[in-house]
Amino acid sequence: MKLKDKVVFVIGLAVTGVPLVKVLSKLGAKIIVNDLKSEEQLVDTLKELEGIEASYILGKHPEDIKQLGGIDLVVASPGVPLDIPFIQYFRDENIEIIGEIELAYRLASAQVVAITGTNGKTTTTALTGEIFKHGGKNTFVVGNIGVAAISKALETTPNDFMVMEVSSFQLESVVEFHPKVAALLNLTPDHLNRHKTMENYLEAKLNIFQNQSSGDYAVVNYDNQTVRDASNRLKAKKIYFSRKEILSEGVFVEDGNIVVLLDGRKERVLAANEIKMPGDHNLENALAATAMAFLVGINVESIAESLRTFGGVEHRTEYVGEVNGVAFINDSKGTNPDASINAVKGIKAPIILLAGGMDKGNDYTEFIEAFNGKVKKMVVYGETAEKIYETAKGLNFHQVTKVKDLEEAVKLAYGVATEGDTILLSPACASWDMYKNFEERGKHFKEIVSNIRRA
């Protein structure tokens, strides 16, 4: 894709914006950057772009886009909804609008393995990347996991793999994006403030498969009814994985072992209880990663060794430490009720649960019902505090307290905890009401715990 002297309009700096602008500059594009944040709010971000020739429109969208001259391409941040009136102008002018992962795909030479789903994306992507590396594949682990795909695209060769975590927001703007192997891990209600309906959310997720053909692979969770039903529409060869069923073909658990059955050949990988990461949800992540690795030719010995040694990712049921017999677990990545349900299921009782944050339009009934006697107290904070509080009370869970913020929540929880308790941060909500992202929230949690330990 030739971008030299092309006018590229970048909407939103955010996490991917800085590496995107750097790559566009390297390729000789003429860059216009637009962000609703002011110059003062973006001071640190702009420092990273010092010396790069670009024009900036900050603090607002341009009022008259025609005055900017001929724009050849628009690259929008995943955080920018594509249905806003501002975007419509470009559509009316037949100017192509893509996202960062679409541009990365067009510029990269590597084979793409892409992973999406409501929960487990980050863990599965990191685990798959580890298996690929252990199996001798030169691998770039990129995408929504925290390393912008665009930042590595120009380094790749045809023999490399890009193992890519992709969100529904990123998938809204794909055009040519064509992974050789693509996985849809699960689908439960999330991001309904953006997608409006579950149907729209599903369609965004299914975009991961839209350019695949019969020579590609679609790795699909057989146990998730919504995902399984939707897979009937796919053109790629479907490889199912299941924690609950013995499959006629795919990756599943049989007699306590993970097995691969493809093309009439069955291979045992390892005993399911040998996986280092605890919990049924992580067993599902391991099954998906096993399928993807096997499909690109990695042997079962390499897969098994990685599953035995991979301990998970930061902010996902991450053990932070213990203070006076009270354990602290950081599950800041639990940004929806289903993810937090998995966390509660995977942690030993008694639990003091910290929940709350930005409301994404979710219902918290199943979340509260999943406590099942394991949660002795819940402390809620942030934008959704009242909603979660009222849901809990309505379901006769009365051990719930509202506080202002996370620091107050942690201190209150520690104050009422006794030896043997676990204080679990699993918010069931987005972080954006108080933090830039879930990573910042998780780091703040760990800082608060560190301060408690030193007190």
Helices and strands as residue ranges (DSSP letters): E 7-11, H 14-26, E 30-35, H 43-48, E 55-58, G 65-68, E 73-76, H 85-92, E 96-99, H 100-107, E 111-116, H 121-134, E 139-143, H 150-153, E 161-165, H 168-171, E 181-184, H 192-195, H 198-206, G 207-209, E 217-221, H 225-230, G 231-233, E 237-242, E 250-254, E 257-262, E 265-271, G 272-274, H 280-295, H 300-309, E 318-323, E 326-330, H 337-346, E 351-356, H 365-369, E 375-381, H 385-394, E 400-402, H 406-416, E 422-425, H 438-454
